[in-house]
Amino acid sequence: MKSLFLAIAMAAMLAAGMVRPATSAEERLEGKVTGTKVTICQFKPGGCEGTLTIETTVGGKDQEVTIKVPLGTMIKRGNEVVYLPTLRGKVVTVTHVTERGEKTARAIEVKP
C-alpha cells in the first residue's frame, strides 16, 4: 500500500513539473576546437555563454560536434581560468550531458 502511494505521489509531482526526470549521465569528448560562438561574455570565471565546435574522432571517423556552453561553465587550463573566445585551435576535453538531443558542457579542460 505504501509503495502504491509513493508511486502515485511521484507521478503527480512529475505531472505538475515539480520533479525533473533524470538527465543522461555525463560523458567526455576530446578534440580540437574549430570554432566558437559567444552570446554573452562577462569577464569573470564561468562568465561566457555560447557554443563551441570541436573536431573529434568517433568510431574511426572524423566529425565536428557542436556543444552548448551555458553561463557558469568553468573552462580551465590547469589552475588557470580560460575564456570561451580564446579556445579556437586548442585541444580540449569537454565533460557534457545530452539534454533534449543537445550536448551541453558541464566543464571544459584545455590540454597543454
HUKA-V73214 format. One record per pair of residues at least 24 apart in sequence whose ideal C-beta (glycine too) atoms are under 7 Angstrom apart, sorted by the first residue. I is the first residue (numbers start at 0). J is the second residue. D is the distance in whole Angstrom. If there is no record, write none. Layout:
i=[I/I]
j=[J/J]
d=[D/D]
This chain:
i=[22/22/23/23/25/25/25/25/26/27/27/27/28/28/28/28/28/29/29/30/30/31/32/32/32/32/32/33/34/35/35/35/35/37/37/39/40/40/40/44/44/45/45/45/46/47/47/47/49/51/51/53/53/64/66/66/66/66/67/67/67/67/68/69/72/72/72/72/73/74/74/75/75/76/81]
j=[96/98/96/97/94/95/96/105/95/92/93/94/53/55/64/93/95/55/92/54/55/90/86/87/88/89/91/63/87/83/84/86/87/83/84/70/82/83/84/73/80/71/72/73/70/82/83/84/83/83/86/91/93/102/93/95/102/104/101/102/103/104/104/103/104/105/106/107/106/107/109/108/109/109/109]
d=[5/5/6/5/5/7/6/6/6/6/7/5/7/6/6/5/6/6/5/5/3/5/4/5/6/5/6/6/6/5/6/6/6/6/5/6/7/7/7/6/5/5/6/5/7/5/4/7/6/7/6/7/7/7/6/6/5/5/6/7/5/7/5/6/5/7/7/6/5/4/7/6/7/4/5]
